[in-house]
Amino acid sequence: MGLGGCIILIAVGAILTFATDWDMQGVNLDLVGIIFMIVGLIGVTTFSSIYRRRRVVVPPPTTGVVDDPAAHHHRRDGYSDGYGV
């Protein structure tokens, strides 16, 4: 659920709680509205915390050294295996 869905839940919950005068058998619309508003607020806080974590700027990785075998000079003096270089 995105930020828009959370705001819609808050608005519908506020309308059910404060702007309606309906009586339904077995359903307390004020309580349903309060539950919608609480779920919407939890969604907004969760969305904003995830969005804040996602926007962390990471510098691009530096390119590593590429080992080009054609650039190596092979010596035949016994030190070509890397020891004593």
C-alpha positions in Angstrom: 0.0 0.0 0.0 1.4 3.3 -1.0 1.2 6.7 0.5 -2.0 7.5 -1.4 -3.8 4.4 0.0 -2.8 5.4 3.5 -4.2 8.9 3.1 -7.4 7.5 1.7 -7.7 5.2 4.7 -7.3 8.2 7.0 -9.9 10.2 5.1 -12.4 7.4 5.0 -11.9 6.7 8.7 -12.4 10.4 9.5 -15.6 10.5 7.4 -16.9 7.4 9.1 -16.1 8.7 12.6 -17.0 12.4 12.4 -19.3 13.0 9.4 -21.7 10.1 9.4 -24.8 9.5 11.5 -25.7 6.0 10.3 -26.7 3.2 12.6 -25.9 -0.3 11.5 -27.0 -3.4 13.4 -23.9 -5.0 14.9 -21.4 -2.6 13.4 -20.0 0.4 15.3 -19.0 2.8 12.5 -17.2 5.1 14.9 -14.9 2.3 15.9 -14.4 1.2 12.2 -13.5 4.8 11.4 -11.0 5.0 14.2 -9.4 1.7 13.1 -9.1 2.9 9.5 -7.4 6.1 10.8 -5.0 4.2 13.0 -4.1 1.8 10.2 -3.6 4.7 7.8 -1.3 6.5 10.3 0.8 3.3 10.8 1.0 3.0 7.0 2.2 6.6 6.6 4.9 6.2 9.3 6.0 2.9 7.8 6.1 4.3 4.3 8.0 7.4 5.3 10.6 5.4 7.2 11.2 3.0 4.3 11.3 5.9 1.9 13.9 7.7 4.0 16.1 4.6 4.2 15.8 4.0 0.4 17.0 7.5 -0.4 20.5 7.0 1.2 23.0 8.3 -1.3 25.8 5.8 -2.0 28.8 6.9 -3.9 29.5 4.9 -7.0 32.2 2.2 -6.6 35.6 2.9 -7.9 36.8 0.7 -10.7 39.3 -1.9 -9.8 42.6 -2.6 -11.5 42.2 -4.8 -14.5 44.9 -7.5 -14.8 45.9 -7.4 -18.5 48.1 -10.4 -19.3 49.5 -8.8 -22.4 51.0 -6.1 -20.3 53.2 -8.4 -18.2 56.8 -8.8 -19.0 58.0 -12.3 -18.4 61.5 -12.6 -17.1 63.4 -15.8 -17.3 65.7 -15.2 -14.3 63.8 -17.2 -11.8 61.8 -14.3 -10.4 58.9 -14.4 -12.8 56.6 -16.2 -10.4 56.2 -13.1 -8.2 58.8 -13.8 -5.6 61.5 -11.1 -5.2 59.9 -8.6 -7.5 
